[in-house]
Amino acid sequence: MSIDFTLSPEVEAIRLRVRDFIATSVKPNEAKLEGLQGRERIKQLFAMRDEAKAAGLWLPHMPKEWGGMGLGHVELAMVQSEAARASFGPWVLNCQAPDEGNMHTLLHWGTDEQKEKYLRPLLEGKVMSCFAMTEPEVAGSDPTLIRTHAYQDGDEWVVNGHKWFISNARRASFAILLARTEESPDLPQAANTGFIVDLPSEGWNRVREVETMHGSTGHSEIVIEDLRIPAANMLGGRGQGHRLGQYRLGPARLAHCMRWIAQAEMALDMMVDRSLNRFSHGSLLAEKQGIQWLIADSAMELYQCKLMVLHAAYKIDKGQDFTSEVSMAKHFVANSLNRIIDRSIQVHGALGYSTDTPLAHMFQQARWSRFADGADEIHQMRIAQRTIAAWKDHGSTRSATGDLPL
Ligand SMILES: Cc1cc2nc3c(=O)[nH]c(=O)nc-3n(C[C@H](O)[C@H](O)[C@H](O)COP(=O)(O)OP(=O)(O)OC[C@H]3O[C@@H](n4cnc5c(N)ncnc54)[C@H](O)[C@@H]3O)c2cc1C
């Protein structure tokens, strides 16, 4: 077996173009965006998207026949982690959550008509979308508990229920919605079905934007009352909602990791830069062992993050089972991200706590990574189950630790 993460000269050229594009066309505009409101802000945002399209840096995660860059997952890891060095980078390249996961889902599960009607405009950047699964009344960690309910009435499905934390709902022109359609399925996982909901629709009531520790930035609470969905808008088959959600989350989780690596690397870059420029008790911070340990721990963790993400991406590209590797990467990268930003804030002192650097904002954003798209403990539960099963099946845990030849 050979694992070689060297990029071909063509892909290396793409990576450098993304890096340059983010540094020269996105980063400088982000500061300008802060001062803009309404139409002016939207105009500026879409102007950056036009530039990305013109530069051939559009939809890195989609196949060429759908207007994308046709990159494999390993190549994508390199591009996503360059893009996420600016907070609007992934959005400008049209590979941001939740649209990116919805694109994969529609491409895999959509009928030809659904692809033309919903996927095509999403890829062209004309519309946005959201994914509606989580409910306030039941644990989002266990989708078999979903209460939002749909029953068939002729050519339509009628839905009632309650969702929250639906990112992007206020800007979306359609939602992928998970609802319970089966009352006594053979397996609890076969109770839910996916639907595409045109937005706005009567019966889909956006009641508030949830205020979070990073502000009110587009996570909506939705009350669904007698919402009618045409039968043709079922996504996948009846009872396939759980599989659809799991399929969506695999690559989407890894894409999150790719973006988090960019943020962790920025935090480490800033930690080192600050330690080389701050003097205390006779030497620079960089010369103090206590600070060197913070830097060393962060460098080692970031190295592990990169290897885990690249290896999981490699397994997806090779068509191998990647479930455990993505789970382990998601857990490890999310926790490393939180630790590395925290250490960087520590080395910056009061400056790190202020909003004069991006660290405070990055820290607020990073916190959700430990429970959204699978809480730490759920990933640990699954990783442990697979490790125990490997021992029972093979008398060795080797296959549960990346199945590497070591
Ligand atoms: C910024 C943000 C954006 C989001 N965007 C979306 C979106 O677009 N669409 C959407 O549908 N949802 C979205 N969510 C919701 C997210 O998917 C859920 O928060 C997540 O699935 C966890 O569900 P929950 O919040 O109900 O937590 P719960 O399931 O109630 O879990 C709470 C905690 O309990 C513990 N726990 C739960 N189960 C177990 C177990 N079996 N063993 C041990 N411990 C356990 C864990 O510590 C977990 O963190 C978003 C959340 C955030 C914060």
The ligand as an SDF file (V2000), in Angstrom:
LIG
                    3D

 53 58  0  0  0  0  0  0  0  0999 V2000
  -24.1140   26.6560   15.0600 C   0  0  0  0  0  0  0  0  0  0  0  0
  -25.0510   25.4890   14.8880 C   0  0  0  0  0  0  0  0  0  0  0  0
  -25.6010   25.2510   13.6440 C   0  0  0  0  0  0  0  0  0  0  0  0
  -26.4930   24.1760   13.4830 C   0  0  0  0  0  0  0  0  0  0  0  0
  -27.0810   23.9950   12.2530 N   0  0  0  0  0  0  0  0  0  0  0  0
  -28.0270   23.0220   12.1240 C   0  0  0  0  0  0  0  0  0  0  0  0
  -28.7600   22.8990   10.8900 C   0  0  0  0  0  0  0  0  0  0  0  0
  -28.5240   23.6300    9.9200 O   0  0  0  0  0  0  0  0  0  0  0  0
  -29.7200   21.9410   10.8110 N   0  0  0  0  0  0  0  0  0  0  0  0
  -30.0180   21.1060   11.8490 C   0  0  0  0  0  0  0  0  0  0  0  0
  -30.9020   20.2690   11.7110 O   0  0  0  0  0  0  0  0  0  0  0  0
  -29.3580   21.2120   13.0410 N   0  0  0  0  0  0  0  0  0  0  0  0
  -28.3840   22.1610   13.1970 C   0  0  0  0  0  0  0  0  0  0  0  0
  -27.7340   22.2930   14.4010 N   0  0  0  0  0  0  0  0  0  0  0  0
  -28.0690   21.4190   15.5160 C   0  0  0  0  0  0  0  0  0  0  0  0
  -27.0390   20.3190   15.7520 C   0  0  0  0  0  0  0  0  0  0  0  0
  -27.0720   19.4090   14.6820 O   0  0  0  0  0  0  0  0  0  0  0  0
  -27.3510   19.6870   17.1080 C   0  0  0  0  0  0  0  0  0  0  0  0
  -26.9590   20.6220   18.0940 O   0  0  0  0  0  0  0  0  0  0  0  0
  -26.6520   18.3630   17.3510 C   0  0  0  0  0  0  0  0  0  0  0  0
  -27.1520   17.3670   16.4880 O   0  0  0  0  0  0  0  0  0  0  0  0
  -26.8510   17.8920   18.8020 C   0  0  0  0  0  0  0  0  0  0  0  0
  -28.2010   17.8380   19.1120 O   0  0  0  0  0  0  0  0  0  0  0  0
  -28.7890   18.6220   20.3910 P   0  0  0  0  0  0  0  0  0  0  0  0
  -28.3360   20.0320   20.3360 O   0  0  0  0  0  0  0  0  0  0  0  0
  -30.2450   18.3610   20.4630 O   0  0  0  0  0  0  0  0  0  0  0  0
  -28.0440   17.9820   21.6270 O   0  0  0  0  0  0  0  0  0  0  0  0
  -28.4650   16.6500   22.4310 P   0  0  0  0  0  0  0  0  0  0  0  0
  -28.6940   15.5380   21.4730 O   0  0  0  0  0  0  0  0  0  0  0  0
  -29.5310   16.9760   23.3980 O   0  0  0  0  0  0  0  0  0  0  0  0
  -27.1140   16.3500   23.1720 O   0  0  0  0  0  0  0  0  0  0  0  0
  -26.6230   17.2220   24.1950 C   0  0  0  0  0  0  0  0  0  0  0  0
  -25.3890   16.6030   24.7880 C   0  0  0  0  0  0  0  0  0  0  0  0
  -25.7440   15.3790   25.4210 O   0  0  0  0  0  0  0  0  0  0  0  0
  -24.6910   14.4570   25.3150 C   0  0  0  0  0  0  0  0  0  0  0  0
  -25.2150   13.2390   24.6720 N   0  0  0  0  0  0  0  0  0  0  0  0
  -26.2540   13.1090   23.8080 C   0  0  0  0  0  0  0  0  0  0  0  0
  -26.4430   11.8260   23.4930 N   0  0  0  0  0  0  0  0  0  0  0  0
  -25.4930   11.1180   24.1530 C   0  0  0  0  0  0  0  0  0  0  0  0
  -25.1430    9.7320   24.2270 C   0  0  0  0  0  0  0  0  0  0  0  0
  -25.8100    8.8250   23.5200 N   0  0  0  0  0  0  0  0  0  0  0  0
  -24.1010    9.3790   25.0090 N   0  0  0  0  0  0  0  0  0  0  0  0
  -23.4030   10.3030   25.7230 C   0  0  0  0  0  0  0  0  0  0  0  0
  -23.6910   11.6220   25.6890 N   0  0  0  0  0  0  0  0  0  0  0  0
  -24.7150   12.0160   24.9180 C   0  0  0  0  0  0  0  0  0  0  0  0
  -23.5810   15.1290   24.5080 C   0  0  0  0  0  0  0  0  0  0  0  0
  -22.6660   15.7180   25.3950 O   0  0  0  0  0  0  0  0  0  0  0  0
  -24.3150   16.2340   23.7680 C   0  0  0  0  0  0  0  0  0  0  0  0
  -23.4900   17.3590   23.4510 O   0  0  0  0  0  0  0  0  0  0  0  0
  -26.8190   23.3310   14.5870 C   0  0  0  0  0  0  0  0  0  0  0  0
  -26.2280   23.5920   15.8270 C   0  0  0  0  0  0  0  0  0  0  0  0
  -25.3700   24.6570   15.9890 C   0  0  0  0  0  0  0  0  0  0  0  0
  -24.8130   24.9360   17.3430 C   0  0  0  0  0  0  0  0  0  0  0  0
  1  2  1  0
  2  3  1  0
  2 52  2  0
  3  4  2  0
  4  5  1  0
  4 50  1  0
  5  6  2  0
  6  7  1  0
  6 13  1  0
  7  8  2  0
  7  9  1  0
  9 10  1  0
 10 11  2  0
 10 12  1  0
 12 13  2  0
 13 14  1  0
 14 15  1  0
 14 50  1  0
 15 16  1  0
 16 17  1  0
 16 18  1  0
 18 19  1  0
 18 20  1  0
 20 21  1  0
 20 22  1  0
 22 23  1  0
 23 24  1  0
 24 25  2  0
 24 26  1  0
 24 27  1  0
 27 28  1  0
 28 29  2  0
 28 30  1  0
 28 31  1  0
 31 32  1  0
 32 33  1  0
 33 34  1  0
 33 48  1  0
 34 35  1  0
 35 36  1  0
 35 46  1  0
 36 37  1  0
 36 45  1  0
 37 38  2  0
 38 39  1  0
 39 40  1  0
 39 45  2  0
 40 41  1  0
 40 42  2  0
 42 43  1  0
 43 44  2  0
 44 45  1  0
 46 47  1  0
 46 48  1  0
 48 49  1  0
 50 51  2  0
 51 52  1  0
 52 53  1  0
M  END
$$$$
